Amino acid sequence: MGRRWRDGWGTLVVCAGDGGAGSPSVSVPLEIAVSYRARTKGLLGRDSVEGALLLSPANSVHTFRMRIPIDVAYLDRGFKVIAVRTMKPGRLGLPRLRARHVVEAAAGAMAGWGLGVGALARVEVSSPYEGR
């Protein structure tokens, strides 16, 4: 799945159940960070998170210099969630060897979206002309 994304905006669609056509889903506003600069900055210096942030490629994160606790979901190549953790500021997360993408959000948000281990997600990229 060779995705060619750019830094920007989109929607994270969380598919409950097996992710089939009849499965319920939740759509979450998504900031996409794929460049080295955008991934390095991440959520640093922010007091809140609107929706979620996708870091790709990534298999680990840290919360040094962050102001808020965050939920972190590690996703494999097929966008299946392999682990979810809540991290307080000043922590270093362990790398997940199978992870190819990381989604960050405000602490507690992912449970409300149904984004847990085994859940499937997909990214829908917004047109560059839909800017924020």
N, C-alpha and C positions, 0 to 999 in steps of 0.2 A: 504494500500500500504506500507507494511513493507520493506522499502529500507535499505539495509545494505551496506552503502558506507564506504570508507576509505578516508583519506586525500590523495589528488592526483590531477589528471588532467582528463579532459574530454571535452565535447562539450555541450554547451547550444543551443538547437534548439528551436527557437522562431517560432511558427506557427501563421501566420496571419489568420484573419477570424475566422471560427468556429473550426479550427484545423483538419478538415477532410482531407482525402487522396488527394484531389485536391487543398488544400490550399497551397499558397506559404510559404516558410520557409526561415529563415536566421540561419546560424550556426556560433557560436561565441566560441572562445577558452575559456575554463572554468577551473578555479582552484577550487577544492572542499575542503572545510574545515568543517570537522565533529567532530574532537576531540576538547575537551575543549581548549587545548593549541592553536590549529590552529584558532579556532573561535575567541578566545580572541585577538590574534595577528592581524587577518584580514588584513587590508590595512595599518596598522600603520607603519609610517616611510618610506612609498613609495612615490616617486615623480610622478609616473604614474601607470596606470593599463593597462595591456595587456589583452584585452577581458573582462572577468567578474570573480567575485568571488562568489561562493555559500556558504552561511552559513546555516548549517542544523544540528539540529533544531534551529530555531531562529524566534522571532517575533518582535524584535526591535534592533536598533543599535545606536551607538553614533559616533561622529566624533572628539572627543577629541584627541589631539596629532596627528591629520592627517594634511597633508601638502596641500592637494588638495580637491576641492569640488567633490562630488560624486553623482551619481544617485543611488537610492535605490528602488528596487522593492520588494514588499511583496507578497508572493505566498501562496495559501492555500494548503491543503493536496493533491489536484489533480493537482497542479502546474498551477492553474489559477491565473493571476495577480489580486490582490484585491486593490492595491494602488501603486503609484510610486511617489517618492519625490526626489528633488535635495536638497542636504544638504551641507552647507558650513562647513569648519573646526570649531570645538568647539561647535557643536550642539548636543542635545540629542533628538533622535526620539521617538515619542510616540509608545508604544506597540500596535500592531494590533492583536486583540484577535483571529481572524480566521487564522492568518498567521502561517505557519509551517516552511517556508523557506524564506531566504532573499538573493537577488542577488544584488551585488554592482558592479558598473562600473564607468568609468570616466564620469563626468557631461556632459550631452548632448548625450551620446552614445546610450542610450536606445530608444530614439525617432527614431534614424536612423535604429534601428533593428526592430521597430514595437512592442517593448515591452511596452505596455500600459495597462491600466485597461481593463480586459476582455480577454486579449491575453492568449493563452495557451503556455506552454513551456514544454520541456522534457530534461532530462540529459542523455547523452550517455557517459559512463565511458570508458576512454582509458585503454588499457592493461597496467599493471605495467611495462611491458618491452618496452613500447613506450616512456618512461620517457623524461623529458625535461632537 
